[in-house]
Amino acid sequence: MACTLDRNDPLGGLPPKRKFDWDDRLCPIHKFDQHHPLGDVPSEREPPRRCSHSYSFRRLPPTPPILSTAHLPFIARSFRIPHTSDCLNGGYKPVFKDRLQVEEALTFSKTTLENNLKKNVNLVRVSAPLFVTRSSGFNDNLNGVERPATFEPRDFPGVHLEVPFSLAKWKRWALHYYGVEAGKGIVTDFRGLRCDDDVDFTHSLYVDQFDWEKRINPEDRNVEYLKATVKAIYKAVYDTEQAVCKKYGIEPILPEEVVFANSDDMVKEHPHATPKQRENILCEKHKAVFFVGIGGLLPGGQLRHDGRAPDYDDWITPRPDGGHGLNGDLLVWNPVLKQSFELSSMGIRVNPEVLLKQLELCSVPERSQFVWHKLLLDGTLPQTIGGGIGQSRTCQFLLRMCHIGEAQHGWYNPAEVAVLKKDGINLLGLGEFEADPAAKSS
């Protein structure tokens, strides 16, 4: 499936009203070295995790040490490993050696987590689409610059179908479609592709997550309801870890309670730290943290911890603690990688008033004319709270795996695969090969 990009289409993943070269998609004020072997990583300092052109933000990982690949003539670029990890050089011993046992453990972990989610948050499992039409506006825009995997049906030229990045918008429509009452929700086994995501120890091109959404009443749009839902989600993760660790003889590390942190306060307490460094500080101390308030700009003009699209999470509503936003990220301390580790992003969704304000703030008011946005603005779509919980990521954490490729079939940097093999770390399926042994690429 080819990844295509229509630079003139505001639905094609690029900011409208701006001449935009895909090779120059990162903000020039950040002075990225385009000739660096990592392409878009600055040569001297850790980059900000987002840079912006109007509303467009793109995730950038921290810059850890680089392993040279000069001894591998078939690869032209280096790759990154978690700089605090002992994964390589004999520091990592996989819990499982038998491949079938790995698959059994993955199934047990996912099934247990899904059942706990359904019980704790009052969710019902429903089926989900593998693709949506571009013109519907149902695809999640993520940070506004990512290319969707796109194709045209053979017999319907001109019809553009996209593999969703997530079901953030579709789920809200599904609550209306299924007639779900307030206090109840849905969960899906979502599978997607992200052509422009990082490919490293914790990221891949393949996305699998429990995408969930719950209908709420208008009066539930407050931080107390958000925190109560976060506690229910975290309890599902905690109980799953207890079950997995008991079954496979792994030492559990999660505390019984999650700690809530105001992202604005963390900036004040650690003004010179990057967002990732602030996450590491809190997660290493508390082991499980929910960062409240993600997206938008701080009074000083810098991004509030991380980026968010304008049309699903509410990131502008004032809170009693002085911060803004009714959303956040759930992170834990990863004992294998020795760094913070995001399991879930979630939040109370925009209502019509907040949607219009956030579209205006992001300079994309024309999105209000898309089908999905019209349904929200005219009151057809209900008020909701929702999020996604990465399946492979959560399994990577629960089963103490150093690389996400141990928890899912995917494609990874051949140089990375070769170095992992030397340390006895084998990825699932074709992910363990330097190239697909059954195919030739032209």
N, C-alpha and C positions, 0 to 999 in steps of 0.2 A: 504494500500500500504506500503510495507516494505522499509525501508531505508537500502540499502546494500552498502558495501564499499570493493573495491578491492584494497588492500594495495600494490599490485605489479603492478598495472596499472597506468601509469602516467596520464591517463584521469580520474582516479577514485577519483580525488580530493586531492591527496597527492603529495608532491614534489618528483620527481624522484631522483635516485642516492643517496638515503639516507635511512638508516634503520630507520623506523619511527613507533613508537608505538602510536596508537590513544589515549591511556590514558595519554601519555606524550607529547601531541601535543603542549603544551605551553613551551616557552623557559625556561630552568631551571635557567638561570641567573636572572630571575625575581623573583625567590624564591616563587612560588605559594604554598600555603598550601593545599595539596590535602585532608586533613582531615577536612578542614573548612566546615561548613554546606552549604556554597554556592559553594563548590567544587573547582572552579578554581580562586577564588578571594583571593588576598593576605590578610593576617590577620591584618596587621598594617598600610598599606598605600594605597592610590589610585593607581591602576596599570596604566601603559601606555595603550593606547587604542589599540595598536597593538604590537605584538612581532613577531620576524621573525626567520625563519629557511630558509636561502637563500631568496627565493622570497615569502615565505608564511607569511601572516599576518592575525591575527584574531581579530575581534572587541571585546573589553572588555568595559563594561559600567563603569561609576564612581561608587564608593562604598558608597552609602548612608546608613542611619541607617537601621537596620534590625528589622523587627517585629517578635517577638517570636511566634512560632506555637506549643509550648509545650502542649497547651490545645487541640490540634487537633491530636489524636493518629494515624489517618490514613495518616498523612503526616510527612515525616522525614526531610524536609529541610525548611529553612526560605526563605523569599523572600524580594525583594527590592522595595522601593517606592521612588519617587523623593523627595530628602531630603528638597527641598525648597518649596514643594507644601503644600497647605492647603486642599488637596482633602479629607483627612480623618478627623475624629473627628468633623463632621458637617460643615466643611469649604467649601464644594462643593455642589451646587444646580444645578442639570441638567436643561438644557434649556427645554427639552421635558420630559413629563411623559407618554404620550400615545405612545405605541410601533409602531403603524401604522404611526403616525406623524413622528417618527424617520426615518422610512423607506422612507417616502415621502421626508423628508429633505435630506437624503443621496442621493436619486435619483436626486433631484433638484441640489444639490451641484456638483455632478459628471457630470451631463449633461451640466450644465452651464460652468464648467471648461473645459470640452472637446471642446465645441463649441468655447470658447474664444481662446483655444490653436490652433484650426484649423484655425481660422480667423487671429490671430496675427502672427503665424509662417508659415502659408501657408501649412497646412497639410491635408492629406486625410486619413480617417479611413479605415483600412484594417483588415482582420481576421488574427489570429496568432495561431501557434501550441501549443498544450498542452504538447508535448514531442518531443524530438529529439534523434537521434542515438548518442551513445557515441563516435563512431569512426569518426563522422563528425567533431568534434571539435567546433560545433556550440553553445554548452552550455557555459554560462558565468562562468569563473573559480572563480569569486569573489576573495577571498584571498588565495586560493590554498589548504585549509584544510577542507572545508565544504563538507559533504556528500550529493550527490544528491539523491532524491527519485528515485529509479531505479526498473525496472521490465523487465521480459522477456515475450514476447507474447507466449501464450500456444502452438501454433503450430510451433513456430520458436525458439527452445531452442538455446542458445548461442548468440542470438541477444539482445543486451543491449540497452534499451530505458531509457531516463532520462527526468524527469520533469525539465525544465530550471529554473535556479535561476533568470534569466532575459533574455531579448531578445537582449542584447547589440550587439551580433555578427549576429544573425539572421536578424535583421532589416537592416543591411548594405547589406546583400545578397538580401533582399527583394527589396531594391531600384533598384538593378540590375535586379532582376526577373521581376518587374513591369515596368521597363524602365522609371523610374522617372527622369525628367530633373533637371538640376541644379537650385536651388532656390525654389524647391518644396520638400515636404517630406511626410512621413506617420506617423500615430499614431495608436497604438493598445490598446485594452483593455486586458492587460496581467494578467493572473492568474498563480501563481506558488507556490511551497513549498520550505521551507528552514528548513531542519531538525535540523540544528545546530545553528539557530538563537536564540537570547535571547527571553524569554517569560516574558514580564513585561508590564508596563504601556504604553510603546510606541513601543514595538516589538511583533511580533507574528510569528508563523510557516507558516502562510498563507500570501502570497504576492499578492497584487493587485495594479497595477500601470498603468498609461498612459505611455507606452514605445513609444518614438518618435525618428525619425531619419530623417535628411534633407540632401539632396545632395548639395554639394558646389563645387566651382571651386578651383583648387590648390592654386590660389592667395588669397583665402579667409582663408587660414590657418594662422590666426594671432589673436592677443588678441583683436583688435578692432572689428572683426567680432564676436568673442565670447561674448564680452560685449553687442553688439547690440542684439544678440540672447537672452541673459540673460534678457535684458530689456523687450523684447517681451514676454518672459515666465512670468516674474514677473508681467507685465501688465495684463496678463490673470488671474493670482492669485488675484491681487488687485481688478480687476473688478468683479471677482467671489465673493470675500468677500463683496464687496459693495452690490451685488445683494442678497446674502444670508442674510446679516444683515438687509437689508431693509424688506425682506419678513418675517423674524422671530423675528424682534425686538431685535437684538443683536447689541451691540456697536462695530463698526469697530475700529481696532487699527493699521492697516498697513499704513505706509506712502506712498505717491504717487510715490516716487523714492526709488530704492534699492541702498545701499552703497556697493562699491567694496573694498575689503581688500586683501592685499598681504599677504599670509600665512607666507612667509619668514620674512616680516617686523613685523608681530605679534609675532613671536618667539623672535626677537630682543627687542621688546618693553616689552614683558612679558616673560623673559627667564625662570622663575621658575614656570610658570603656565602650567597646562596640556592643551592639545588641547581643551577639553571640557570647561575648565575654560576660555580660550581665546575666545571661541565662546560665552560664557555667557556674558563676558565683552562687546563685541561689539554688540551683539544682544539686550542686555538690554538698551544700549545707543541709537542704531539706529533703532531697531525694525525689520529691514530687511537687511540682509547682504549676499553678495556673496563672499565666500572665494576663491580667485584665486590661483591655484597651489597646487594640492593635489597629493601625491604619490612621490616615489623616496626618496632619502636621502639628507639631508642638508650637507653642508661642514663638520660639526662636526660629522657626521655619524648617527645622529638621524633621524627618519622618518619625512618626510615633512608633518606634520599635520595629515595625515591619509594614509591608504594603498590603492593602486590601482593595478589591474591586468595589465600585460605588453602588452596585445594585444587588448585593445580598446581605452581608453583615451591616449592622448599624454601628458606625464608628464616630458619630458626632454627638449623640445624646449625652448631656451632662450627667454625671453621677454624684451622689452625696459626698463621696470622698474627694471631690474636686477634679477628678479625671473625666475623660470623655470616652464614650464607646461602651456598648453592651455586648462585647465579644472578647475572644482571647484564644490563647494556645495552651494546651496541656503538654507539659514536658516532664521527663523523668531523668534521673542520672543513670547513664549507661556504664555499668562497671567494666565492660569489655573495652569499649572505645574511650572510656574515661572522659566523657564530655556530656553536655546536655543533649537530650534526644527527644524530638517532638513526636508525639503519638497522635495528636488530634488538634484540629482547628475547628472552632465552633462559635456560635453567637446567636443572639436574637436578631431576626431579620428586619430589613427596612420596612417601614410602613409607607404609605403614599407620600406623606410630607417629607420624611427623611430621604426617600428615594430622590425626589426632585432636588433637594438641597445638595445631596452628594453628587448627583449627576452634574449639577451646576458647578460645584467645587472642582470637579474633575474635567470640566470643559467638554462634556459630552451630552448636552441636553437633548440631542437628536435621538438618543437611545430610547427616549420616552415614546417614540413612535413604533418601536418594535412590538410584536404581538405579545410577548410575555410581559413587557412593561405596561402595556395598555390594560392587560388583565389585572395587574396589581393596582394600577391607578384608578380603575373603575370599581374596585372593591370586590372583584370576582375571586381573587386569591386570598386565602385566609392569613391571619397573623400567625407567625411561626417562630420556632427556634430550631436550629439544626446544625449539623456538622459532618465531618468525615473522620473515620478512624482507620489509619493505614493497616491493612491486614499483614502484609509482608514485613512492614516495619515493626509492628507489635510482636510478630513471631520472632523477628531478629532479636528483639529485646528479651522476650520471655525465654527463648531457647539459647540465649547467650552466644549469639553468632556474631562474628566480627564483620561480615559482609552481607549486604542484602541479597546478593546472588546465591547465598546459601539457603535462602527462604523462598526464592521464586526463580522461575525460568526466565532468562533474559539475555541481553547482549551487553558485554562490558569491554572496556579497553583491553585489547590483546596484551599490551605490555603489563597491565595490572594483573591479568589472569596468569601470565607467565611467572610473575614474582610470587603470587599467591601459591601457585603450584609447588614452587621450591620450598615453601614452608608447610606443605602438606594440606593446604586449604583448597578444597575442590568445590566449585560452584555447581548448581543444579543444571542438568541437561546440557544443551549446547553452550551454555554460559561458560563451561570449563574449557572450551576449545579456543585456540587463537583465532580461528575462523570457522565458519560453518563447514564441516567436512563433507556435507552432502550437496553443496551448491557452489557454483562459480559466479562471482560478480564481475560484470563487465565494467 
